[in-house]
Amino acid sequence: MYRGYAQNKFISKYKKVWIGILIPSIGFALQHIVLAVSLQGALVYGVAFFFWGIVSGIIYLKQKRLLPLIICHFIVNLAFGILPLVFMVVG
């Protein structure tokens, strides 16, 4: 959504690549803030996902392919989402 649709729309509307990458990155960060369990966590998530949004926007701009970003997103979700939950449950 952010890369395959919104980024292209903003670039074509404003004719500036940096706007096309920046606005979807802000949306991406805001979407992930709700996953934080504290205010400090929300700040960390916001900054981290904003920068990841910038990097993924540049990767998509250069490659014009979503598959590398989908694979990376899966790996990040596995490493920072599912595995900590497993460790927490197992003890």
SESENU-362336 format. One record per atom (N, C-alpha, C, O, CB): x, y, z; residue in one letter; atom name; residue number from 0. Coordinates in Angstrom, 1 decimal. Glycine has a CB too. Layout:
BEGIN
+--------+--------+--------+------+------+-----+
:      x :      y :      z : rest : atom :  nr :
+--------+--------+--------+------+------+-----+
:      X :      Y :      Z :    A :   CA : NUM :
...
+--------+--------+--------+------+------+-----+
//
This chain:
BEGIN
+--------+--------+--------+------+------+-----+
:      x :      y :      z : rest : atom :  nr :
+--------+--------+--------+------+------+-----+
:    0.8 :   -1.2 :    0.0 :    M :    N :   0 :
:    0.0 :    0.0 :    0.0 :    M :   CA :   0 :
:    0.9 :    1.3 :    0.0 :    M :    C :   0 :
:    0.7 :    2.2 :   -0.8 :    M :    O :   0 :
:   -0.9 :    0.0 :    1.2 :    M :   CB :   0 :
:    1.8 :    1.3 :    0.9 :    Y :    N :   1 :
:    2.6 :    2.5 :    1.0 :    Y :   CA :   1 :
:    3.6 :    2.7 :   -0.2 :    Y :    C :   1 :
:    3.8 :    3.8 :   -0.7 :    Y :    O :   1 :
:    3.4 :    2.5 :    2.3 :    Y :   CB :   1 :
:    4.2 :    1.6 :   -0.6 :    R :    N :   2 :
:    5.2 :    1.7 :   -1.7 :    R :   CA :   2 :
:    4.5 :    1.5 :   -3.0 :    R :    C :   2 :
:    4.7 :    2.3 :   -3.9 :    R :    O :   2 :
:    6.3 :    0.6 :   -1.5 :    R :   CB :   2 :
:    3.8 :    0.4 :   -3.2 :    G :    N :   3 :
:    3.2 :    0.1 :   -4.5 :    G :   CA :   3 :
:    2.1 :    1.1 :   -5.0 :    G :    C :   3 :
:    1.9 :    1.2 :   -6.2 :    G :    O :   3 :
:    2.7 :   -1.3 :   -4.5 :    G :   CB :   3 :
:    1.5 :    1.8 :   -4.1 :    Y :    N :   4 :
:    0.4 :    2.7 :   -4.4 :    Y :   CA :   4 :
:    0.7 :    4.1 :   -4.0 :    Y :    C :   4 :
:    0.9 :    5.0 :   -4.9 :    Y :    O :   4 :
:   -0.9 :    2.2 :   -3.8 :    Y :   CB :   4 :
:    0.8 :    4.4 :   -2.7 :    A :    N :   5 :
:    0.9 :    5.8 :   -2.2 :    A :   CA :   5 :
:    2.1 :    6.5 :   -2.7 :    A :    C :   5 :
:    2.1 :    7.6 :   -3.1 :    A :    O :   5 :
:    0.8 :    5.8 :   -0.7 :    A :   CB :   5 :
:    3.3 :    5.8 :   -2.7 :    Q :    N :   6 :
:    4.5 :    6.4 :   -3.1 :    Q :   CA :   6 :
:    4.4 :    6.9 :   -4.5 :    Q :    C :   6 :
:    4.8 :    8.0 :   -4.8 :    Q :    O :   6 :
:    5.7 :    5.5 :   -2.9 :    Q :   CB :   6 :
:    4.0 :    6.1 :   -5.4 :    N :    N :   7 :
:    3.9 :    6.4 :   -6.8 :    N :   CA :   7 :
:    2.9 :    7.6 :   -7.0 :    N :    C :   7 :
:    3.1 :    8.5 :   -7.8 :    N :    O :   7 :
:    3.4 :    5.2 :   -7.6 :    N :   CB :   7 :
:    1.8 :    7.6 :   -6.3 :    K :    N :   8 :
:    0.7 :    8.6 :   -6.4 :    K :   CA :   8 :
:    1.3 :   10.0 :   -5.9 :    K :    C :   8 :
:    1.1 :   11.0 :   -6.6 :    K :    O :   8 :
:   -0.5 :    8.3 :   -5.6 :    K :   CB :   8 :
:    2.0 :   10.0 :   -4.8 :    F :    N :   9 :
:    2.6 :   11.3 :   -4.3 :    F :   CA :   9 :
:    3.6 :   11.8 :   -5.2 :    F :    C :   9 :
:    3.7 :   13.0 :   -5.5 :    F :    O :   9 :
:    3.1 :   11.1 :   -2.9 :    F :   CB :   9 :
:    4.5 :   10.9 :   -5.8 :    I :    N :  10 :
:    5.5 :   11.3 :   -6.7 :    I :   CA :  10 :
:    4.9 :   12.0 :   -8.0 :    I :    C :  10 :
:    5.3 :   13.0 :   -8.4 :    I :    O :  10 :
:    6.4 :   10.2 :   -7.1 :    I :   CB :  10 :
:    3.9 :   11.3 :   -8.5 :    S :    N :  11 :
:    3.3 :   11.8 :   -9.7 :    S :   CA :  11 :
:    2.5 :   13.1 :   -9.4 :    S :    C :  11 :
:    2.4 :   14.0 :  -10.3 :    S :    O :  11 :
:    2.4 :   10.8 :  -10.4 :    S :   CB :  11 :
:    1.9 :   13.2 :   -8.3 :    K :    N :  12 :
:    1.1 :   14.4 :   -8.0 :    K :   CA :  12 :
:    1.9 :   15.6 :   -7.7 :    K :    C :  12 :
:    1.7 :   16.7 :   -8.2 :    K :    O :  12 :
:    0.2 :   14.1 :   -6.8 :    K :   CB :  12 :
:    3.0 :   15.5 :   -6.8 :    Y :    N :  13 :
:    3.8 :   16.6 :   -6.4 :    Y :   CA :  13 :
:    5.1 :   16.8 :   -7.3 :    Y :    C :  13 :
:    5.8 :   17.8 :   -7.1 :    Y :    O :  13 :
:    4.2 :   16.4 :   -5.0 :    Y :   CB :  13 :
:    5.4 :   15.8 :   -8.1 :    K :    N :  14 :
:    6.6 :   15.8 :   -9.0 :    K :   CA :  14 :
:    7.9 :   15.9 :   -8.2 :    K :    C :  14 :
:    8.9 :   16.4 :   -8.7 :    K :    O :  14 :
:    6.5 :   17.0 :   -9.9 :    K :   CB :  14 :
:    7.8 :   15.4 :   -7.0 :    K :    N :  15 :
:    9.0 :   15.4 :   -6.1 :    K :   CA :  15 :
:    9.2 :   14.0 :   -5.5 :    K :    C :  15 :
:    8.3 :   13.6 :   -4.8 :    K :    O :  15 :
:    9.0 :   16.5 :   -5.0 :    K :   CB :  15 :
:   10.3 :   13.4 :   -5.7 :    V :    N :  16 :
:   10.5 :   12.1 :   -5.2 :    V :   CA :  16 :
:   10.5 :   12.1 :   -3.6 :    V :    C :  16 :
:   10.0 :   11.2 :   -3.0 :    V :    O :  16 :
:   11.8 :   11.5 :   -5.7 :    V :   CB :  16 :
:   11.2 :   13.1 :   -3.0 :    W :    N :  17 :
:   11.3 :   13.1 :   -1.6 :    W :   CA :  17 :
:    9.9 :   13.2 :   -0.9 :    W :    C :  17 :
:    9.8 :   12.6 :    0.2 :    W :    O :  17 :
:   12.2 :   14.2 :   -1.1 :    W :   CB :  17 :
:    9.0 :   13.9 :   -1.5 :    I :    N :  18 :
:    7.6 :   13.9 :   -0.9 :    I :   CA :  18 :
:    7.0 :   12.5 :   -1.1 :    I :    C :  18 :
:    6.3 :   12.1 :   -0.2 :    I :    O :  18 :
:    6.8 :   15.0 :   -1.6 :    I :   CB :  18 :
:    7.2 :   11.9 :   -2.2 :    G :    N :  19 :
:    6.6 :   10.6 :   -2.4 :    G :   CA :  19 :
:    7.1 :    9.5 :   -1.5 :    G :    C :  19 :
:    6.4 :    8.5 :   -1.2 :    G :    O :  19 :
:    6.9 :   10.2 :   -3.8 :    G :   CB :  19 :
:    8.3 :    9.7 :   -1.0 :    I :    N :  20 :
:    8.9 :    8.8 :    0.0 :    I :   CA :  20 :
:    8.5 :    9.2 :    1.4 :    I :    C :  20 :
:    8.3 :    8.4 :    2.3 :    I :    O :  20 :
:   10.4 :    8.7 :   -0.2 :    I :   CB :  20 :
:    8.6 :   10.5 :    1.7 :    L :    N :  21 :
:    8.4 :   11.0 :    3.1 :    L :   CA :  21 :
:    6.9 :   10.8 :    3.6 :    L :    C :  21 :
:    6.8 :   10.3 :    4.7 :    L :    O :  21 :
:    8.6 :   12.5 :    3.1 :    L :   CB :  21 :
:    5.9 :   11.1 :    2.8 :    I :    N :  22 :
:    4.5 :   11.0 :    3.3 :    I :   CA :  22 :
:    4.1 :    9.6 :    3.6 :    I :    C :  22 :
:    3.6 :    9.3 :    4.7 :    I :    O :  22 :
:    3.6 :   11.6 :    2.3 :    I :   CB :  22 :
:    4.4 :    8.6 :    2.7 :    P :    N :  23 :
:    4.1 :    7.2 :    3.1 :    P :   CA :  23 :
:    4.9 :    6.7 :    4.3 :    P :    C :  23 :
:    4.4 :    5.9 :    5.0 :    P :    O :  23 :
:    4.3 :    6.3 :    1.9 :    P :   CB :  23 :
:    6.1 :    7.2 :    4.4 :    S :    N :  24 :
:    6.9 :    6.8 :    5.6 :    S :   CA :  24 :
:    6.3 :    7.3 :    6.9 :    S :    C :  24 :
:    6.4 :    6.6 :    7.9 :    S :    O :  24 :
:    8.4 :    7.3 :    5.4 :    S :   CB :  24 :
:    5.8 :    8.5 :    6.9 :    I :    N :  25 :
:    5.1 :    9.0 :    8.1 :    I :   CA :  25 :
:    3.9 :    8.1 :    8.4 :    I :    C :  25 :
:    3.7 :    7.7 :    9.6 :    I :    O :  25 :
:    4.7 :   10.5 :    7.9 :    I :   CB :  25 :
:    3.1 :    7.8 :    7.4 :    G :    N :  26 :
:    1.9 :    6.9 :    7.6 :    G :   CA :  26 :
:    2.3 :    5.6 :    8.1 :    G :    C :  26 :
:    1.7 :    5.0 :    9.0 :    G :    O :  26 :
:    1.2 :    6.8 :    6.3 :    G :   CB :  26 :
:    3.4 :    5.0 :    7.5 :    F :    N :  27 :
:    3.9 :    3.7 :    8.0 :    F :   CA :  27 :
:    4.3 :    3.7 :    9.4 :    F :    C :  27 :
:    4.0 :    2.8 :   10.2 :    F :    O :  27 :
:    5.1 :    3.3 :    7.1 :    F :   CB :  27 :
:    5.0 :    4.8 :    9.8 :    A :    N :  28 :
:    5.4 :    4.9 :   11.2 :    A :   CA :  28 :
:    4.2 :    5.1 :   12.2 :    A :    C :  28 :
:    4.1 :    4.4 :   13.2 :    A :    O :  28 :
:    6.3 :    6.1 :   11.4 :    A :   CB :  28 :
:    3.2 :    5.9 :   11.8 :    L :    N :  29 :
:    2.1 :    6.1 :   12.6 :    L :   CA :  29 :
:    1.3 :    4.8 :   12.8 :    L :    C :  29 :
:    0.7 :    4.5 :   13.8 :    L :    O :  29 :
:    1.2 :    7.2 :   12.0 :    L :   CB :  29 :
:    1.2 :    4.0 :   11.7 :    Q :    N :  30 :
:    0.5 :    2.8 :   11.8 :    Q :   CA :  30 :
:    1.1 :    1.8 :   12.8 :    Q :    C :  30 :
:    0.4 :    1.1 :   13.4 :    Q :    O :  30 :
:    0.4 :    2.1 :   10.4 :    Q :   CB :  30 :
:    2.4 :    1.8 :   12.9 :    H :    N :  31 :
:    3.1 :    0.9 :   13.7 :    H :   CA :  31 :
:    3.2 :    1.4 :   15.2 :    H :    C :  31 :
:    3.5 :    0.6 :   16.1 :    H :    O :  31 :
:    4.4 :    0.6 :   13.2 :    H :   CB :  31 :
:    3.0 :    2.6 :   15.4 :    I :    N :  32 :
:    3.0 :    3.1 :   16.8 :    I :   CA :  32 :
:    2.0 :    2.4 :   17.7 :    I :    C :  32 :
:    2.3 :    2.2 :   18.9 :    I :    O :  32 :
:    2.8 :    4.7 :   16.8 :    I :   CB :  32 :
:    0.9 :    2.1 :   17.2 :    V :    N :  33 :
:   -0.2 :    1.4 :   18.0 :    V :   CA :  33 :
:    0.3 :    0.1 :   18.5 :    V :    C :  33 :
:   -0.4 :   -0.5 :   19.5 :    V :    O :  33 :
:   -1.4 :    1.2 :   17.2 :    V :   CB :  33 :
:    1.4 :   -0.5 :   18.0 :    L :    N :  34 :
:    1.9 :   -1.8 :   18.5 :    L :   CA :  34 :
:    2.7 :   -1.6 :   19.8 :    L :    C :  34 :
:    3.0 :   -2.6 :   20.5 :    L :    O :  34 :
:    2.7 :   -2.5 :   17.5 :    L :   CB :  34 :
:    3.1 :   -0.4 :   20.1 :    A :    N :  35 :
:    3.9 :   -0.2 :   21.3 :    A :   CA :  35 :
:    3.1 :   -0.3 :   22.6 :    A :    C :  35 :
:    1.9 :    0.0 :   22.6 :    A :    O :  35 :
:    4.6 :    1.2 :   21.2 :    A :   CB :  35 :
:    3.7 :   -0.7 :   23.7 :    V :    N :  36 :
:    3.0 :   -0.9 :   24.9 :    V :   CA :  36 :
:    3.3 :    0.3 :   25.9 :    V :    C :  36 :
:    2.7 :    0.3 :   27.0 :    V :    O :  36 :
:    3.5 :   -2.2 :   25.6 :    V :   CB :  36 :
:    4.1 :    1.2 :   25.5 :    S :    N :  37 :
:    4.3 :    2.4 :   26.4 :    S :   CA :  37 :
:    4.6 :    3.6 :   25.5 :    S :    C :  37 :
:    4.8 :    3.5 :   24.3 :    S :    O :  37 :
:    5.6 :    2.1 :   27.3 :    S :   CB :  37 :
:    4.6 :    4.7 :   26.1 :    L :    N :  38 :
:    4.9 :    6.0 :   25.4 :    L :   CA :  38 :
:    6.3 :    6.0 :   24.9 :    L :    C :  38 :
:    6.6 :    6.4 :   23.7 :    L :    O :  38 :
:    4.7 :    7.2 :   26.3 :    L :   CB :  38 :
:    7.3 :    5.5 :   25.7 :    Q :    N :  39 :
:    8.7 :    5.4 :   25.2 :    Q :   CA :  39 :
:    8.8 :    4.4 :   24.0 :    Q :    C :  39 :
:    9.5 :    4.7 :   23.1 :    Q :    O :  39 :
:    9.6 :    4.9 :   26.4 :    Q :   CB :  39 :
:    8.0 :    3.3 :   24.1 :    G :    N :  40 :
:    8.0 :    2.4 :   23.0 :    G :   CA :  40 :
:    7.4 :    2.9 :   21.8 :    G :    C :  40 :
:    7.9 :    2.7 :   20.7 :    G :    O :  40 :
:    7.2 :    1.1 :   23.4 :    G :   CB :  40 :
:    6.4 :    3.8 :   21.9 :    A :    N :  41 :
:    5.7 :    4.4 :   20.8 :    A :   CA :  41 :
:    6.7 :    5.3 :   20.1 :    A :    C :  41 :
:    6.8 :    5.4 :   18.9 :    A :    O :  41 :
:    4.5 :    5.2 :   21.2 :    A :   CB :  41 :
:    7.5 :    6.0 :   20.9 :    L :    N :  42 :
:    8.5 :    6.9 :   20.3 :    L :   CA :  42 :
:    9.6 :    6.2 :   19.5 :    L :    C :  42 :
:    9.9 :    6.5 :   18.4 :    L :    O :  42 :
:    9.2 :    7.8 :   21.4 :    L :   CB :  42 :
:   10.1 :    5.1 :   20.1 :    V :    N :  43 :
:   11.1 :    4.2 :   19.5 :    V :   CA :  43 :
:   10.5 :    3.6 :   18.2 :    V :    C :  43 :
:   11.1 :    3.6 :   17.2 :    V :    O :  43 :
:   11.5 :    3.1 :   20.4 :    V :   CB :  43 :
:    9.3 :    3.1 :   18.3 :    Y :    N :  44 :
:    8.6 :    2.5 :   17.1 :    Y :   CA :  44 :
:    8.4 :    3.6 :   16.0 :    Y :    C :  44 :
:    8.7 :    3.3 :   14.8 :    Y :    O :  44 :
:    7.3 :    1.9 :   17.5 :    Y :   CB :  44 :
:    8.0 :    4.7 :   16.4 :    G :    N :  45 :
:    7.7 :    5.8 :   15.4 :    G :   CA :  45 :
:    9.0 :    6.2 :   14.7 :    G :    C :  45 :
:    9.0 :    6.3 :   13.4 :    G :    O :  45 :
:    7.2 :    7.0 :   16.1 :    G :   CB :  45 :
:   10.1 :    6.4 :   15.4 :    V :    N :  46 :
:   11.4 :    6.7 :   14.8 :    V :   CA :  46 :
:   11.9 :    5.6 :   13.9 :    V :    C :  46 :
:   12.3 :    5.8 :   12.8 :    V :    O :  46 :
:   12.4 :    7.1 :   15.8 :    V :   CB :  46 :
:   11.9 :    4.4 :   14.5 :    A :    N :  47 :
:   12.4 :    3.2 :   13.8 :    A :   CA :  47 :
:   11.6 :    2.9 :   12.5 :    A :    C :  47 :
:   12.2 :    2.7 :   11.4 :    A :    O :  47 :
:   12.4 :    2.0 :   14.7 :    A :   CB :  47 :
:   10.3 :    2.9 :   12.6 :    F :    N :  48 :
:    9.5 :    2.6 :   11.4 :    F :   CA :  48 :
:    9.5 :    3.7 :   10.4 :    F :    C :  48 :
:    9.3 :    3.5 :    9.2 :    F :    O :  48 :
:    8.1 :    2.3 :   11.8 :    F :   CB :  48 :
:    9.7 :    5.0 :   10.9 :    F :    N :  49 :
:    9.8 :    6.1 :    9.9 :    F :   CA :  49 :
:   11.1 :    5.9 :    9.1 :    F :    C :  49 :
:   11.1 :    6.0 :    7.9 :    F :    O :  49 :
:    9.8 :    7.5 :   10.7 :    F :   CB :  49 :
:   12.2 :    5.6 :    9.8 :    F :    N :  50 :
:   13.4 :    5.4 :    9.0 :    F :   CA :  50 :
:   13.4 :    4.2 :    8.1 :    F :    C :  50 :
:   13.9 :    4.2 :    7.0 :    F :    O :  50 :
:   14.6 :    5.3 :   10.0 :    F :   CB :  50 :
:   12.8 :    3.1 :    8.6 :    W :    N :  51 :
:   12.6 :    2.0 :    7.7 :    W :   CA :  51 :
:   11.7 :    2.3 :    6.5 :    W :    C :  51 :
:   11.9 :    1.8 :    5.4 :    W :    O :  51 :
:   12.0 :    0.8 :    8.5 :    W :   CB :  51 :
:   10.7 :    3.1 :    6.7 :    G :    N :  52 :
:    9.9 :    3.6 :    5.6 :    G :   CA :  52 :
:   10.7 :    4.4 :    4.6 :    G :    C :  52 :
:   10.5 :    4.2 :    3.4 :    G :    O :  52 :
:    8.8 :    4.5 :    6.1 :    G :   CB :  52 :
:   11.6 :    5.2 :    5.0 :    I :    N :  53 :
:   12.5 :    6.0 :    4.1 :    I :   CA :  53 :
:   13.3 :    5.0 :    3.3 :    I :    C :  53 :
:   13.4 :    5.1 :    2.1 :    I :    O :  53 :
:   13.3 :    7.0 :    4.9 :    I :   CB :  53 :
:   14.0 :    4.1 :    4.0 :    V :    N :  54 :
:   14.9 :    3.1 :    3.4 :    V :   CA :  54 :
:   14.1 :    2.2 :    2.4 :    V :    C :  54 :
:   14.5 :    2.0 :    1.3 :    V :    O :  54 :
:   15.6 :    2.2 :    4.4 :    V :   CB :  54 :
:   12.9 :    1.7 :    2.8 :    S :    N :  55 :
:   12.2 :    0.9 :    1.9 :    S :   CA :  55 :
:   11.6 :    1.7 :    0.7 :    S :    C :  55 :
:   11.5 :    1.1 :   -0.4 :    S :    O :  55 :
:   11.0 :    0.2 :    2.7 :    S :   CB :  55 :
:   11.3 :    3.0 :    0.9 :    G :    N :  56 :
:   10.9 :    3.8 :   -0.2 :    G :   CA :  56 :
:   12.0 :    4.0 :   -1.2 :    G :    C :  56 :
:   11.8 :    4.0 :   -2.4 :    G :    O :  56 :
:   10.5 :    5.2 :    0.3 :    G :   CB :  56 :
:   13.2 :    4.2 :   -0.7 :    I :    N :  57 :
:   14.4 :    4.3 :   -1.7 :    I :   CA :  57 :
:   14.6 :    3.0 :   -2.4 :    I :    C :  57 :
:   14.9 :    2.9 :   -3.6 :    I :    O :  57 :
:   15.7 :    4.7 :   -0.9 :    I :   CB :  57 :
:   14.6 :    1.8 :   -1.6 :    I :    N :  58 :
:   14.7 :    0.5 :   -2.3 :    I :   CA :  58 :
:   13.7 :    0.3 :   -3.4 :    I :    C :  58 :
:   14.0 :   -0.1 :   -4.5 :    I :    O :  58 :
:   14.6 :   -0.6 :   -1.2 :    I :   CB :  58 :
:   12.4 :    0.6 :   -3.1 :    Y :    N :  59 :
:   11.4 :    0.5 :   -4.1 :    Y :   CA :  59 :
:   11.6 :    1.4 :   -5.3 :    Y :    C :  59 :
:   11.4 :    1.0 :   -6.4 :    Y :    O :  59 :
:   10.0 :    0.7 :   -3.4 :    Y :   CB :  59 :
:   12.0 :    2.6 :   -5.0 :    L :    N :  60 :
:   12.3 :    3.6 :   -6.1 :    L :   CA :  60 :
:   13.4 :    3.1 :   -7.0 :    L :    C :  60 :
:   13.2 :    3.2 :   -8.2 :    L :    O :  60 :
:   12.7 :    4.9 :   -5.5 :    L :   CB :  60 :
:   14.4 :    2.5 :   -6.5 :    K :    N :  61 :
:   15.5 :    2.0 :   -7.3 :    K :   CA :  61 :
:   15.1 :    0.7 :   -8.0 :    K :    C :  61 :
:   15.5 :    0.5 :   -9.2 :    K :    O :  61 :
:   16.7 :    1.7 :   -6.4 :    K :   CB :  61 :
:   14.5 :   -0.3 :   -7.3 :    Q :    N :  62 :
:   14.2 :   -1.6 :   -7.9 :    Q :   CA :  62 :
:   12.9 :   -1.7 :   -8.6 :    Q :    C :  62 :
:   12.7 :   -2.6 :   -9.5 :    Q :    O :  62 :
:   14.3 :   -2.6 :   -6.8 :    Q :   CB :  62 :
:   11.9 :   -0.9 :   -8.2 :    K :    N :  63 :
:   10.5 :   -1.0 :   -8.8 :    K :   CA :  63 :
:   10.0 :   -2.4 :   -8.5 :    K :    C :  63 :
:    9.2 :   -3.0 :   -9.3 :    K :    O :  63 :
:   10.5 :   -0.7 :  -10.3 :    K :   CB :  63 :
:   10.3 :   -3.0 :   -7.4 :    R :    N :  64 :
:    9.9 :   -4.4 :   -7.0 :    R :   CA :  64 :
:    9.5 :   -4.4 :   -5.6 :    R :    C :  64 :
:   10.2 :   -3.9 :   -4.7 :    R :    O :  64 :
:   11.0 :   -5.5 :   -7.3 :    R :   CB :  64 :
:    8.3 :   -5.0 :   -5.3 :    L :    N :  65 :
:    7.8 :   -5.1 :   -3.9 :    L :   CA :  65 :
:    8.3 :   -6.4 :   -3.2 :    L :    C :  65 :
:    8.4 :   -6.4 :   -2.0 :    L :    O :  65 :
:    6.3 :   -5.1 :   -3.9 :    L :   CB :  65 :
:    8.7 :   -7.4 :   -4.0 :    L :    N :  66 :
:    9.0 :   -8.7 :   -3.4 :    L :   CA :  66 :
:   10.2 :   -8.6 :   -2.4 :    L :    C :  66 :
:   10.0 :   -9.2 :   -1.3 :    L :    O :  66 :
:    9.4 :   -9.7 :   -4.5 :    L :   CB :  66 :
:   11.3 :   -7.9 :   -2.6 :    P :    N :  67 :
:   12.3 :   -7.8 :   -1.6 :    P :   CA :  67 :
:   11.8 :   -7.2 :   -0.3 :    P :    C :  67 :
:   12.2 :   -7.5 :    0.8 :    P :    O :  67 :
:   13.5 :   -7.0 :   -2.2 :    P :   CB :  67 :
:   10.9 :   -6.2 :   -0.4 :    L :    N :  68 :
:   10.4 :   -5.5 :    0.8 :    L :   CA :  68 :
:    9.4 :   -6.4 :    1.5 :    L :    C :  68 :
:    9.4 :   -6.4 :    2.7 :    L :    O :  68 :
:    9.6 :   -4.2 :    0.4 :    L :   CB :  68 :
:    8.6 :   -7.2 :    0.8 :    I :    N :  69 :
:    7.7 :   -8.2 :    1.4 :    I :   CA :  69 :
:    8.5 :   -9.2 :    2.2 :    I :    C :  69 :
:    8.2 :   -9.6 :    3.3 :    I :    O :  69 :
:    6.8 :   -8.9 :    0.3 :    I :   CB :  69 :
:    9.6 :   -9.7 :    1.6 :    I :    N :  70 :
:   10.4 :  -10.7 :    2.3 :    I :   CA :  70 :
:   11.1 :  -10.1 :    3.5 :    I :    C :  70 :
:   11.1 :  -10.8 :    4.6 :    I :    O :  70 :
:   11.5 :  -11.3 :    1.3 :    I :   CB :  70 :
:   11.6 :   -8.9 :    3.4 :    C :    N :  71 :
:   12.2 :   -8.3 :    4.5 :    C :   CA :  71 :
:   11.2 :   -8.0 :    5.6 :    C :    C :  71 :
:   11.5 :   -8.2 :    6.8 :    C :    O :  71 :
:   12.8 :   -6.9 :    4.1 :    C :   CB :  71 :
:   10.0 :   -7.6 :    5.3 :    H :    N :  72 :
:    8.9 :   -7.4 :    6.3 :    H :   CA :  72 :
:    8.6 :   -8.6 :    7.0 :    H :    C :  72 :
:    8.4 :   -8.6 :    8.2 :    H :    O :  72 :
:    7.7 :   -6.8 :    5.6 :    H :   CB :  72 :
:    8.5 :   -9.8 :    6.3 :    F :    N :  73 :
:    8.3 :  -11.1 :    6.9 :    F :   CA :  73 :
:    9.4 :  -11.4 :    7.9 :    F :    C :  73 :
:    9.1 :  -11.8 :    9.0 :    F :    O :  73 :
:    8.2 :  -12.2 :    5.8 :    F :   CB :  73 :
:   10.6 :  -11.2 :    7.5 :    I :    N :  74 :
:   11.8 :  -11.5 :    8.4 :    I :   CA :  74 :
:   11.7 :  -10.6 :    9.7 :    I :    C :  74 :
:   12.0 :  -11.1 :   10.8 :    I :    O :  74 :
:   13.1 :  -11.4 :    7.7 :    I :   CB :  74 :
:   11.5 :   -9.3 :    9.5 :    V :    N :  75 :
:   11.4 :   -8.4 :   10.6 :    V :   CA :  75 :
:   10.3 :   -8.8 :   11.6 :    V :    C :  75 :
:   10.5 :   -8.8 :   12.8 :    V :    O :  75 :
:   11.2 :   -7.0 :   10.1 :    V :   CB :  75 :
:    9.1 :   -9.1 :   11.0 :    N :    N :  76 :
:    8.0 :   -9.6 :   11.8 :    N :   CA :  76 :
:    8.3 :  -10.8 :   12.6 :    N :    C :  76 :
:    8.0 :  -10.9 :   13.8 :    N :    O :  76 :
:    6.7 :   -9.8 :   11.0 :    N :   CB :  76 :
:    9.0 :  -11.7 :   12.0 :    L :    N :  77 :
:    9.3 :  -13.0 :   12.6 :    L :   CA :  77 :
:   10.3 :  -12.7 :   13.7 :    L :    C :  77 :
:   10.2 :  -13.2 :   14.9 :    L :    O :  77 :
:    9.9 :  -14.0 :   11.6 :    L :   CB :  77 :
:   11.4 :  -11.9 :   13.5 :    A :    N :  78 :
:   12.4 :  -11.7 :   14.4 :    A :   CA :  78 :
:   12.0 :  -10.8 :   15.6 :    A :    C :  78 :
:   12.3 :  -11.1 :   16.8 :    A :    O :  78 :
:   13.6 :  -11.0 :   13.8 :    A :   CB :  78 :
:   11.2 :   -9.8 :   15.3 :    F :    N :  79 :
:   10.8 :   -8.8 :   16.4 :    F :   CA :  79 :
:    9.4 :   -9.0 :   16.9 :    F :    C :  79 :
:    9.0 :   -8.2 :   17.8 :    F :    O :  79 :
:   11.1 :   -7.5 :   15.9 :    F :   CB :  79 :
:    8.6 :   -9.8 :   16.3 :    G :    N :  80 :
:    7.3 :  -10.0 :   16.8 :    G :   CA :  80 :
:    7.0 :  -11.4 :   17.3 :    G :    C :  80 :
:    6.6 :  -11.6 :   18.5 :    G :    O :  80 :
:    6.3 :   -9.7 :   15.6 :    G :   CB :  80 :
:    7.1 :  -12.4 :   16.5 :    I :    N :  81 :
:    6.7 :  -13.7 :   16.8 :    I :   CA :  81 :
:    7.7 :  -14.4 :   17.8 :    I :    C :  81 :
:    7.4 :  -15.0 :   18.8 :    I :    O :  81 :
:    6.6 :  -14.6 :   15.6 :    I :   CB :  81 :
:    9.0 :  -14.3 :   17.5 :    L :    N :  82 :
:   10.0 :  -14.9 :   18.4 :    L :   CA :  82 :
:   10.0 :  -14.4 :   19.8 :    L :    C :  82 :
:   10.1 :  -15.2 :   20.7 :    L :    O :  82 :
:   11.4 :  -14.7 :   17.8 :    L :   CB :  82 :
:    9.9 :  -13.1 :   20.0 :    P :    N :  83 :
:    9.8 :  -12.6 :   21.4 :    P :   CA :  83 :
:    8.6 :  -13.1 :   22.1 :    P :    C :  83 :
:    8.6 :  -13.4 :   23.3 :    P :    O :  83 :
:    9.8 :  -11.1 :   21.5 :    P :   CB :  83 :
:    7.5 :  -13.2 :   21.4 :    L :    N :  84 :
:    6.3 :  -13.8 :   22.0 :    L :   CA :  84 :
:    6.5 :  -15.3 :   22.4 :    L :    C :  84 :
:    6.0 :  -15.7 :   23.5 :    L :    O :  84 :
:    5.1 :  -13.7 :   21.1 :    L :   CB :  84 :
:    7.1 :  -16.0 :   21.6 :    V :    N :  85 :
:    7.4 :  -17.4 :   21.9 :    V :   CA :  85 :
:    8.3 :  -17.5 :   23.1 :    V :    C :  85 :
:    8.0 :  -18.3 :   24.0 :    V :    O :  85 :
:    8.1 :  -18.1 :   20.7 :    V :   CB :  85 :
:    9.4 :  -16.7 :   23.2 :    F :    N :  86 :
:   10.3 :  -16.7 :   24.3 :    F :   CA :  86 :
:    9.5 :  -16.3 :   25.6 :    F :    C :  86 :
:    9.8 :  -16.8 :   26.7 :    F :    O :  86 :
:   11.5 :  -15.7 :   24.1 :    F :   CB :  86 :
:    8.6 :  -15.3 :   25.5 :    M :    N :  87 :
:    7.9 :  -14.9 :   26.6 :    M :   CA :  87 :
:    6.9 :  -16.0 :   27.2 :    M :    C :  87 :
:    6.8 :  -16.2 :   28.4 :    M :    O :  87 :
:    7.1 :  -13.6 :   26.3 :    M :   CB :  87 :
:    6.3 :  -16.7 :   26.3 :    V :    N :  88 :
:    5.4 :  -17.8 :   26.7 :    V :   CA :  88 :
:    6.2 :  -19.0 :   27.2 :    V :    C :  88 :
:    5.8 :  -19.5 :   28.3 :    V :    O :  88 :
:    4.5 :  -18.2 :   25.4 :    V :   CB :  88 :
:    7.3 :  -19.3 :   26.6 :    V :    N :  89 :
:    8.0 :  -20.5 :   27.0 :    V :   CA :  89 :
:    8.8 :  -20.2 :   28.3 :    V :    C :  89 :
:    8.9 :  -21.0 :   29.2 :    V :    O :  89 :
:    9.1 :  -20.9 :   25.9 :    V :   CB :  89 :
:    9.2 :  -18.9 :   28.5 :    G :    N :  90 :
:    9.8 :  -18.5 :   29.8 :    G :   CA :  90 :
:   11.2 :  -18.4 :   29.7 :    G :    C :  90 :
:   11.9 :  -18.1 :   30.7 :    G :    O :  90 :
:    9.4 :  -19.5 :   30.8 :    G :   CB :  90 :
+--------+--------+--------+------+------+-----+
//
